[in-house]
Amino acid sequence: MAFKNVAVEPKTGKKIYSQEEAYQATLNYFKGDDLAARVWINKYALKDSFGNIYEKNPDDMHRRLAKEIARVEKKYDNPMTEEQVYELLKDFKYIVPQGGPMTGIGNDYQIASLSNCFVVGNEGNSDSYGGILKIDQEQVQLMKRRGGVGHDLSHIRPKGSPVKNSALTSTGIVPFMERYSNSTREVAQDGRRGALMLSVSVKHPDSESFIDAKLEQGKVTGANVSVKIHDDFMQSVESGEPYKQQYPIDAKRPAYEKITDAEKIWKKIVHNAWKSAEPGILFWDTIIKESVPDCYADLGYKTVSTNPCGEIPLCPYDSCRLLAVNLYSYVEKPFTAEAKFNFEQFKEHVGYAQRMMDDIIDLELEKIDAIIEKIDADPEDEEIKSIERKLWEKIQTKANEGRRTGVGITAEGDMLAAVGLRYGTEDATDFSEEIHKTLAIEAYRSSVNLAKERGPFAIYDAEREKNNPLINRLREQDETLYTDMVKYGRRNIALLTIAPTGTTSLMTQTTSGIEPVFMPVYKRRRKVNPNDKEVRVDFVDEVGDSWEEYIVFHHKFVDWMKVNGLDTTIKYSQEELDKMVEKSPYYKATSNDVDWLRKVRMQGRIQKWVDHSISVTINLPNDVEEELVGKLYFEAWKSGCKGVTVYRDGSRSGVLISNKKDEKKKEKFSTFPTKRPEELEADVVRFQNNKDKWVAFIGLVGDLPYEIFTGLQDDEDGILLPRSVTKGKIIKNRDEDGNSRYDFQYTNKRGYKTTIEGLSYKFNPVFWNYAKLISGILRHGMPIHKVVDTVTSLQLDNDTINSWKAGVARALKKYIPNGTIAEGTVCGECGSNNVIYQEGCLTCPDCGSSKCG
């Protein structure tokens, strides 16, 4: 497609494309895939800070990447040419750099790191306020460069421990979880919020509080949380024996010890994961035992936490860049009886992938130099800049010394279907294990060859690694490789991972990571005006909105249809679609079909050939019992997994829907009592609008809002309430005249009960009247996201009331069930209409963008 009147950037002479020009060219590139086109333009196209676009489609991006990688190649012997690199990258067919590398390589408009993942930490495990605030600043400094960050909290002393300051005792872990979470939510990343992982050892005396923190509404909404589980804890759960927690957790003579019930903690972990998909589990002894970098723990490579998605365990101040190999592209004659996987081509390309990853480390080191130069040039005082500068110097040292890489894969689900194997079966798992064993051997072989040409990573020592389980598995498979590694060393301290390839898989138009297909065929809905011409109304929801439904086929399912002579352009009935899927290799191989125990065992077998970790989610239907989660966790531990996450599906209505006819479920709201109980459990939610501080008392039935009282806090007309109070009870009473009133009762730190009488008249009468209105619609079963819409749409003239309205909406959003579709909302980043509420934030599962407030 040709464009006229293309603008030019004056200083560089580069062409500038309009949004529409780039969109049309990219839509053509992706053969009409609107979502892939919008994701690429919004996330990966080269832009300056004014939003000018300098690439019209991904082919321009691949030329940019190839040019820069080839420039690095020229520094070394036997360089790859720019054309060779381009052929591997083009069309997202074989090798796909992810996230940071794809955005940042050759991008002179943005001073940012190429790394996807970082971990930070306190030297000497300091839990002083200075040390804690240093970590807070470090994570913010990394997030502003678009990095995801993880760090561990096990070094913070438990609640009630003596401290030598005016507090006298420590507040424990949870307040600092909130601090780090809030900092994450404050950092803007081009329309996204930062990504944070917080972990703690189950040995820590505050681990139970850590496990519960995310279930307390309004707390720790900006972080993923995972518990580091040790083998002796799992053994205590199995045997029913007591478990010893201590602080410091690794001390031979701890300052504090606590004997606890392992089974009680285990049930709490299982319940919370069943209820909210968190905490995740990190099998820490397995991680450390299998970790190659931990052979150098005394030299600064002791693993302390993971990145936000859990696929890269890291030592403090190390980082990693990610790249995926597209497995589907190595299947010859896919979906036919002659289909086969081209192992020889795969081996060759894995070698190139590892080589390109090492080149990207050199490009990252250039980026870090630019970041440090930027810090030095900034006008701030040297003392203010010192933490940020030292942070990047430490990251620079680790990147240069260890040269860690993150080679992974995508399209495992499609690859298996294309060779005629059903995901989750024993044959499919055997084949997957062979793929990943091959990848590990060839990546390590490439790293050894790079060591011959470029030199090994600075601290390589074969003696240190001789007992590492993964190194010994490689030795058993290929003695020559091991002999060469001992002789020449290895270029990279660790090499492999399997990440959740999110937006990458949208552009490869394949399944993500090692996950199975979500659904081979599904429907989307878009809201329509029934009065418009030529509009088809297929569905009218409970509030009267009209929707058009249309069928979406998974891209590789379309390939299967074409191979089997099926027309991809006609409209099929539901019965025809069901029969079609039954005949395909995707039948009973979706994320909801695959046997959960089989999937865990598959993960464990593949993990043996991945030196970092694997990000994978076990999808469970809504109606499974909690005990199943515990059973899956035990199976994961015994299978050798390094971590595991479960997600129990909620009933999702709205834009993305199943094709089944019988899946509509009753709303939980139907269980609300018709008569207001005498007392209700209550949450206290605080919020601030402009300079005013507000408070909301939210009465609950189960875990759902039933009524709300709101107003200004700490003023002459408001309520004086200690900041530590987050929960209590709302009790219905009568005053001296027999009129009903609502009192709030809470228990203070000393265990005494305190009652605030008359919430109904403590606040401004206008607030009270609106609160009665909102409580009424809550009690009568309107879904919470609809209540929020109603509150938001109120037309009010008074600024104070509008501030109150915004705060109430924000407070209630926290109770919208995760996965609820935000009807009529379009993702501002990728254009998808599959936007959902997640922890009160609007989140797009298609591209990962998130908007809170």
Solvent accessible surface area in square Angstrom, and as a share of the most:
residue,aa,sasa,rsa
1,M,137,0.61
2,A,100,0.77
3,F,51,0.21
4,K,171,0.73
5,N,152,0.78
6,V,38,0.22
7,A,55,0.43
8,V,82,0.47
9,E,30,0.14
10,P,123,0.77
11,K,188,0.80
12,T,78,0.46
13,G,46,0.44
14,K,79,0.34
15,K,117,0.49
16,I,28,0.14
17,Y,25,0.09
18,S,56,0.36
19,Q,103,0.46
20,E,100,0.45
21,E,31,0.14
22,A,0,0.00
23,Y,30,0.11
24,Q,58,0.26
25,A,7,0.06
26,T,0,0.00
27,L,38,0.19
28,N,101,0.52
29,Y,46,0.17
30,F,9,0.04
31,K,187,0.79
32,G,51,0.49
33,D,25,0.13
34,D,56,0.29
35,L,34,0.17
36,A,1,0.01
37,A,0,0.00
38,R,88,0.32
39,V,0,0.00
40,W,0,0.00
41,I,3,0.01
42,N,39,0.20
43,K,19,0.08
44,Y,7,0.03
45,A,7,0.05
46,L,11,0.05
47,K,55,0.23
48,D,21,0.11
49,S,102,0.66
50,F,179,0.75
51,G,44,0.43
52,N,49,0.25
53,I,4,0.02
54,Y,17,0.06
55,E,7,0.03
56,K,63,0.27
57,N,23,0.12
58,P,0,0.00
59,D,44,0.23
60,D,45,0.23
61,M,0,0.00
62,H,2,0.01
63,R,95,0.35
64,R,25,0.09
65,L,0,0.00
66,A,0,0.00
67,K,126,0.54
68,E,30,0.13
69,I,0,0.00
70,A,4,0.03
71,R,102,0.37
72,V,1,0.00
73,E,0,0.00
74,K,154,0.65
75,K,122,0.52
76,Y,41,0.16
77,D,91,0.47
78,N,109,0.56
79,P,66,0.41
80,M,12,0.05
81,T,75,0.44
82,E,68,0.30
83,E,87,0.39
84,Q,85,0.38
85,V,0,0.00
86,Y,16,0.06
87,E,78,0.35
88,L,12,0.06
89,L,0,0.00
90,K,65,0.27
91,D,82,0.43
92,F,2,0.01
93,K,95,0.40
94,Y,32,0.12
95,I,0,0.00
96,V,1,0.00
97,P,1,0.00
98,Q,14,0.06
99,G,23,0.22
100,G,19,0.18
101,P,0,0.00
102,M,0,0.00
103,T,23,0.13
104,G,7,0.07
105,I,1,0.01
106,G,23,0.22
107,N,8,0.04
108,D,130,0.67
109,Y,62,0.24
110,Q,72,0.32
111,I,71,0.36
112,A,9,0.07
113,S,7,0.05
114,L,0,0.00
115,S,3,0.02
116,N,31,0.16
117,C,2,0.01
118,F,1,0.00
119,V,0,0.00
120,V,1,0.00
121,G,10,0.09
122,N,16,0.08
123,E,102,0.46
124,G,82,0.79
125,N,103,0.53
126,S,42,0.27
127,D,21,0.11
128,S,58,0.37
129,Y,116,0.44
130,G,51,0.49
131,G,9,0.08
132,I,4,0.02
133,L,74,0.37
134,K,47,0.20
135,I,3,0.01
136,D,16,0.08
137,Q,57,0.26
138,E,2,0.01
139,Q,0,0.00
140,V,46,0.26
141,Q,26,0.11
142,L,0,0.00
143,M,0,0.00
144,K,96,0.41
145,R,23,0.09
146,R,63,0.23
147,G,2,0.02
148,G,9,0.09
149,V,0,0.00
150,G,0,0.00
151,H,3,0.01
152,D,18,0.09
153,L,1,0.00
154,S,5,0.03
155,H,25,0.11
156,I,3,0.01
157,R,73,0.27
158,P,4,0.02
159,K,150,0.63
160,G,46,0.44
161,S,17,0.11
162,P,107,0.68
163,V,27,0.16
164,K,214,0.91
165,N,70,0.36
166,S,116,0.75
167,A,60,0.46
168,L,127,0.63
169,T,67,0.39
170,S,15,0.10
171,T,64,0.37
172,G,1,0.01
173,I,1,0.01
174,V,25,0.15
175,P,57,0.36
176,F,17,0.07
177,M,0,0.00
178,E,50,0.22
179,R,97,0.35
180,Y,1,0.00
181,S,0,0.00
182,N,83,0.42
183,S,12,0.08
184,T,0,0.00
185,R,75,0.27
186,E,140,0.63
187,V,15,0.08
188,A,87,0.68
189,Q,8,0.03
190,D,111,0.57
191,G,60,0.57
192,R,67,0.24
193,R,56,0.20
194,G,4,0.04
195,A,39,0.30
196,L,3,0.01
197,M,10,0.04
198,L,0,0.00
199,S,0,0.00
200,V,0,0.00
201,S,0,0.00
202,V,0,0.00
203,K,47,0.20
204,H,0,0.00
205,P,11,0.07
206,D,13,0.07
207,S,0,0.00
208,E,31,0.14
209,S,53,0.34
210,F,0,0.00
211,I,3,0.02
212,D,42,0.22
213,A,0,0.00
214,K,33,0.14
215,L,54,0.27
216,E,46,0.21
217,Q,66,0.29
218,G,37,0.35
219,K,36,0.15
220,V,3,0.02
221,T,18,0.10
222,G,4,0.03
223,A,5,0.04
224,N,61,0.31
225,V,3,0.02
226,S,5,0.03
227,V,0,0.00
228,K,11,0.05
229,I,2,0.01
230,H,17,0.08
231,D,48,0.25
232,D,65,0.34
233,F,0,0.00
234,M,0,0.00
235,Q,97,0.43
236,S,13,0.09
237,V,19,0.11
238,E,95,0.43
239,S,68,0.44
240,G,56,0.54
241,E,106,0.48
242,P,93,0.58
243,Y,9,0.03
244,K,91,0.38
245,Q,0,0.00
246,Q,17,0.08
247,Y,33,0.13
248,P,60,0.38
249,I,24,0.12
250,D,102,0.53
251,A,31,0.24
252,K,202,0.85
253,R,226,0.82
254,P,26,0.16
255,A,96,0.74
256,Y,98,0.37
257,E,93,0.42
258,K,73,0.31
259,I,115,0.59
260,T,17,0.10
261,D,76,0.40
262,A,1,0.00
263,E,76,0.34
264,K,113,0.48
265,I,0,0.00
266,W,17,0.06
267,K,124,0.53
268,K,48,0.20
269,I,0,0.00
270,V,10,0.05
271,H,64,0.29
272,N,2,0.01
273,A,0,0.00
274,W,56,0.20
275,K,86,0.37
276,S,35,0.23
277,A,19,0.15
278,E,28,0.12
279,P,1,0.01
280,G,7,0.07
281,I,2,0.01
282,L,9,0.04
283,F,2,0.01
284,W,18,0.06
285,D,51,0.27
286,T,17,0.10
287,I,3,0.01
288,I,57,0.29
289,K,129,0.55
290,E,23,0.10
291,S,11,0.07
292,V,0,0.00
293,P,3,0.02
294,D,22,0.11
295,C,28,0.17
296,Y,0,0.00
297,A,35,0.27
298,D,109,0.56
299,L,80,0.40
300,G,34,0.33
301,Y,0,0.00
302,K,105,0.45
303,T,6,0.03
304,V,34,0.20
305,S,0,0.00
306,T,0,0.00
307,N,5,0.03
308,P,10,0.06
309,C,71,0.42
310,G,12,0.11
311,E,4,0.02
312,I,0,0.00
313,P,9,0.05
314,L,0,0.00
315,C,0,0.00
316,P,31,0.20
317,Y,12,0.05
318,D,1,0.01
319,S,1,0.00
320,C,0,0.00
321,R,1,0.00
322,L,9,0.05
323,L,0,0.00
324,A,0,0.00
325,V,0,0.00
326,N,6,0.03
327,L,0,0.00
328,Y,24,0.09
329,S,24,0.15
330,Y,1,0.00
331,V,11,0.06
332,E,71,0.32
333,K,127,0.54
334,P,37,0.23
335,F,20,0.08
336,T,51,0.29
337,A,105,0.82
338,E,111,0.50
339,A,21,0.16
340,K,122,0.52
341,F,13,0.05
342,N,36,0.18
343,F,52,0.22
344,E,123,0.55
345,Q,52,0.23
346,F,0,0.00
347,K,71,0.30
348,E,93,0.42
349,H,15,0.07
350,V,0,0.00
351,G,19,0.18
352,Y,63,0.24
353,A,0,0.00
354,Q,0,0.00
355,R,29,0.11
356,M,0,0.00
357,M,1,0.00
358,D,0,0.00
359,D,0,0.00
360,I,0,0.00
361,I,0,0.00
362,D,9,0.05
363,L,7,0.04
364,E,0,0.00
365,L,28,0.14
366,E,71,0.32
367,K,31,0.13
368,I,0,0.00
369,D,68,0.35
370,A,38,0.30
371,I,0,0.00
372,I,17,0.08
373,E,117,0.53
374,K,79,0.33
375,I,1,0.01
376,D,68,0.35
377,A,83,0.64
378,D,35,0.18
379,P,133,0.84
380,E,84,0.38
381,D,85,0.44
382,E,121,0.54
383,E,139,0.62
384,I,113,0.57
385,K,13,0.06
386,S,38,0.24
387,I,53,0.27
388,E,12,0.06
389,R,78,0.28
390,K,119,0.51
391,L,0,0.00
392,W,0,0.00
393,E,62,0.28
394,K,63,0.26
395,I,1,0.01
396,Q,47,0.21
397,T,79,0.46
398,K,28,0.12
399,A,0,0.00
400,N,87,0.45
401,E,45,0.20
402,G,0,0.00
403,R,13,0.05
404,R,4,0.01
405,T,0,0.00
406,G,0,0.00
407,V,0,0.00
408,G,4,0.03
409,I,2,0.01
410,T,0,0.00
411,A,0,0.00
412,E,0,0.00
413,G,5,0.05
414,D,0,0.00
415,M,0,0.00
416,L,0,0.00
417,A,4,0.03
418,A,0,0.00
419,V,29,0.17
420,G,57,0.55
421,L,43,0.21
422,R,95,0.35
423,Y,9,0.03
424,G,5,0.04
425,T,50,0.29
426,E,98,0.44
427,D,95,0.49
428,A,0,0.00
429,T,8,0.04
430,D,65,0.34
431,F,48,0.20
432,S,0,0.00
433,E,35,0.16
434,E,75,0.34
435,I,0,0.00
436,H,4,0.02
437,K,37,0.16
438,T,11,0.07
439,L,7,0.03
440,A,0,0.00
441,I,20,0.10
442,E,23,0.10
443,A,0,0.00
444,Y,0,0.00
445,R,76,0.28
446,S,12,0.08
447,S,0,0.00
448,V,2,0.01
449,N,64,0.33
450,L,3,0.01
451,A,5,0.04
452,K,95,0.40
453,E,56,0.25
454,R,28,0.10
455,G,23,0.22
456,P,62,0.39
457,F,2,0.01
458,A,81,0.63
459,I,37,0.19
460,Y,40,0.15
461,D,53,0.28
462,A,22,0.17
463,E,109,0.49
464,R,84,0.31
465,E,3,0.01
466,K,92,0.39
467,N,119,0.61
468,N,7,0.04
469,P,34,0.22
470,L,1,0.01
471,I,1,0.00
472,N,45,0.23
473,R,43,0.16
474,L,1,0.01
475,R,98,0.36
476,E,140,0.63
477,Q,89,0.40
478,D,28,0.15
479,E,94,0.42
480,T,91,0.53
481,L,3,0.01
482,Y,23,0.09
483,T,72,0.42
484,D,40,0.21
485,M,1,0.01
486,V,69,0.40
487,K,145,0.61
488,Y,81,0.31
489,G,2,0.02
490,R,0,0.00
491,R,19,0.07
492,N,0,0.00
493,I,0,0.00
494,A,0,0.00
495,L,0,0.00
496,L,2,0.01
497,T,3,0.02
498,I,3,0.01
499,A,4,0.03
500,P,57,0.36
501,T,3,0.02
502,G,41,0.40
503,T,15,0.08
504,T,3,0.02
505,S,10,0.06
506,L,40,0.20
507,M,4,0.02
508,T,11,0.06
509,Q,37,0.17
510,T,10,0.06
511,T,8,0.05
512,S,30,0.20
513,G,2,0.02
514,I,2,0.01
515,E,36,0.16
516,P,7,0.04
517,V,6,0.04
518,F,101,0.42
519,M,33,0.15
520,P,7,0.04
521,V,7,0.04
522,Y,36,0.14
523,K,45,0.19
524,R,26,0.09
525,R,26,0.10
526,R,106,0.39
527,K,91,0.38
528,V,25,0.15
529,N,74,0.38
530,P,79,0.50
531,N,135,0.69
532,D,78,0.40
533,K,187,0.79
534,E,183,0.82
535,V,50,0.28
536,R,103,0.38
537,V,59,0.34
538,D,59,0.30
539,F,61,0.25
540,V,85,0.49
541,D,14,0.07
542,E,119,0.53
543,V,73,0.42
544,G,50,0.48
545,D,43,0.22
546,S,11,0.07
547,W,4,0.01
548,E,27,0.12
549,E,30,0.14
550,Y,61,0.23
551,I,47,0.24
552,V,37,0.21
553,F,36,0.15
554,H,25,0.11
555,H,71,0.32
556,K,27,0.11
557,F,0,0.00
558,V,31,0.18
559,D,45,0.23
560,W,16,0.06
561,M,0,0.00
562,K,130,0.55
563,V,72,0.41
564,N,76,0.39
565,G,70,0.67
566,L,62,0.31
567,D,65,0.34
568,T,40,0.23
569,T,118,0.68
570,I,92,0.47
571,K,153,0.65
572,Y,30,0.11
573,S,57,0.37
574,Q,29,0.13
575,E,109,0.49
576,E,87,0.39
577,L,3,0.02
578,D,48,0.25
579,K,111,0.47
580,M,12,0.05
581,V,27,0.16
582,E,91,0.41
583,K,162,0.69
584,S,6,0.04
585,P,27,0.17
586,Y,3,0.01
587,Y,65,0.25
588,K,110,0.47
589,A,5,0.04
590,T,15,0.09
591,S,12,0.08
592,N,71,0.36
593,D,72,0.37
594,V,7,0.04
595,D,70,0.36
596,W,66,0.23
597,L,35,0.17
598,R,102,0.37
599,K,10,0.04
600,V,0,0.00
601,R,107,0.39
602,M,2,0.01
603,Q,3,0.01
604,G,0,0.00
605,R,67,0.25
606,I,0,0.00
607,Q,5,0.02
608,K,77,0.33
609,W,14,0.05
610,V,5,0.03
611,D,4,0.02
612,H,5,0.02
613,S,3,0.02
614,I,7,0.04
615,S,19,0.12
616,V,10,0.06
617,T,41,0.24
618,I,1,0.00
619,N,32,0.17
620,L,0,0.00
621,P,46,0.29
622,N,50,0.25
623,D,111,0.58
624,V,18,0.10
625,E,122,0.55
626,E,52,0.23
627,E,130,0.58
628,L,34,0.17
629,V,0,0.00
630,G,7,0.07
631,K,119,0.51
632,L,0,0.00
633,Y,1,0.00
634,F,34,0.14
635,E,39,0.18
636,A,0,0.00
637,W,38,0.13
638,K,131,0.56
639,S,21,0.13
640,G,23,0.22
641,C,0,0.00
642,K,4,0.02
643,G,10,0.10
644,V,6,0.04
645,T,50,0.29
646,V,1,0.01
647,Y,45,0.17
648,R,48,0.18
649,D,44,0.23
650,G,22,0.21
651,S,75,0.48
652,R,83,0.30
653,S,75,0.48
654,G,4,0.04
655,V,1,0.01
656,L,28,0.14
657,I,18,0.09
658,S,36,0.24
659,N,17,0.09
660,K,116,0.49
661,K,173,0.73
662,D,125,0.65
663,E,83,0.37
664,K,189,0.80
665,K,109,0.46
666,K,186,0.79
667,E,93,0.42
668,K,118,0.50
669,F,15,0.06
670,S,83,0.53
671,T,109,0.64
672,F,20,0.08
673,P,47,0.30
674,T,150,0.87
675,K,161,0.68
676,R,20,0.07
677,P,45,0.29
678,E,114,0.51
679,E,83,0.37
680,L,9,0.05
681,E,102,0.46
682,A,3,0.02
683,D,6,0.03
684,V,11,0.06
685,V,9,0.05
686,R,46,0.17
687,F,17,0.07
688,Q,94,0.42
689,N,16,0.08
690,N,131,0.67
691,K,187,0.79
692,D,66,0.34
693,K,115,0.49
694,W,1,0.00
695,V,0,0.00
696,A,0,0.00
697,F,0,0.00
698,I,0,0.00
699,G,0,0.00
700,L,20,0.10
701,V,35,0.20
702,G,73,0.70
703,D,54,0.28
704,L,13,0.07
705,P,0,0.00
706,Y,3,0.01
707,E,0,0.00
708,I,2,0.01
709,F,6,0.02
710,T,1,0.01
711,G,0,0.00
712,L,44,0.22
713,Q,12,0.05
714,D,77,0.40
715,D,60,0.31
716,E,171,0.77
717,D,95,0.49
718,G,16,0.16
719,I,6,0.03
720,L,148,0.74
721,L,7,0.04
722,P,62,0.39
723,R,169,0.62
724,S,70,0.45
725,V,11,0.06
726,T,42,0.24
727,K,103,0.44
728,G,12,0.12
729,K,69,0.29
730,I,0,0.00
731,I,31,0.16
732,K,58,0.25
733,N,55,0.28
734,R,156,0.57
735,D,47,0.24
736,E,182,0.82
737,D,123,0.64
738,G,37,0.36
739,N,87,0.45
740,S,53,0.34
741,R,38,0.14
742,Y,28,0.11
743,D,1,0.01
744,F,0,0.00
745,Q,41,0.18
746,Y,19,0.07
747,T,78,0.46
748,N,52,0.27
749,K,182,0.77
750,R,206,0.75
751,G,50,0.48
752,Y,144,0.55
753,K,146,0.62
754,T,48,0.28
755,T,61,0.36
756,I,22,0.11
757,E,84,0.38
758,G,0,0.00
759,L,0,0.00
760,S,18,0.11
761,Y,136,0.52
762,K,77,0.33
763,F,12,0.05
764,N,63,0.32
765,P,97,0.61
766,V,65,0.37
767,F,5,0.02
768,W,52,0.18
769,N,85,0.44
770,Y,50,0.19
771,A,2,0.02
772,K,103,0.44
773,L,89,0.44
774,I,2,0.01
775,S,10,0.07
776,G,27,0.26
777,I,41,0.21
778,L,1,0.00
779,R,65,0.24
780,H,164,0.73
781,G,23,0.22
782,M,66,0.29
783,P,20,0.12
784,I,1,0.00
785,H,22,0.10
786,K,21,0.09
787,V,0,0.00
788,V,3,0.02
789,D,72,0.37
790,T,50,0.29
791,V,1,0.00
792,T,77,0.45
793,S,67,0.44
794,L,37,0.18
795,Q,167,0.74
796,L,35,0.17
797,D,147,0.76
798,N,82,0.42
799,D,116,0.60
800,T,61,0.35
801,I,11,0.06
802,N,45,0.23
803,S,18,0.11
804,W,1,0.00
805,K,30,0.13
806,A,46,0.36
807,G,0,0.00
808,V,0,0.00
809,A,9,0.07
810,R,81,0.30
811,A,0,0.00
812,L,0,0.00
813,K,41,0.18
814,K,47,0.20
815,Y,10,0.04
816,I,5,0.02
817,P,58,0.36
818,N,53,0.27
819,G,3,0.03
820,T,23,0.13
821,I,5,0.03
822,A,5,0.04
823,E,39,0.17
824,G,51,0.49
825,T,44,0.25
826,V,92,0.53
827,C,10,0.06
828,G,83,0.80
829,E,21,0.10
830,C,0,0.00
831,G,28,0.27
832,S,8,0.05
833,N,33,0.17
834,N,5,0.02
835,V,6,0.03
836,I,7,0.04
837,Y,15,0.06
838,Q,55,0.24
839,E,45,0.20
840,G,11,0.10
841,C,1,0.01
842,L,44,0.22
843,T,27,0.16
844,C,2,0.01
845,P,63,0.40
846,D,22,0.11
847,C,8,0.05
848,G,49,0.47
849,S,11,0.07
850,S,16,0.10
851,K,148,0.63
852,C,46,0.27
853,G,57,0.55
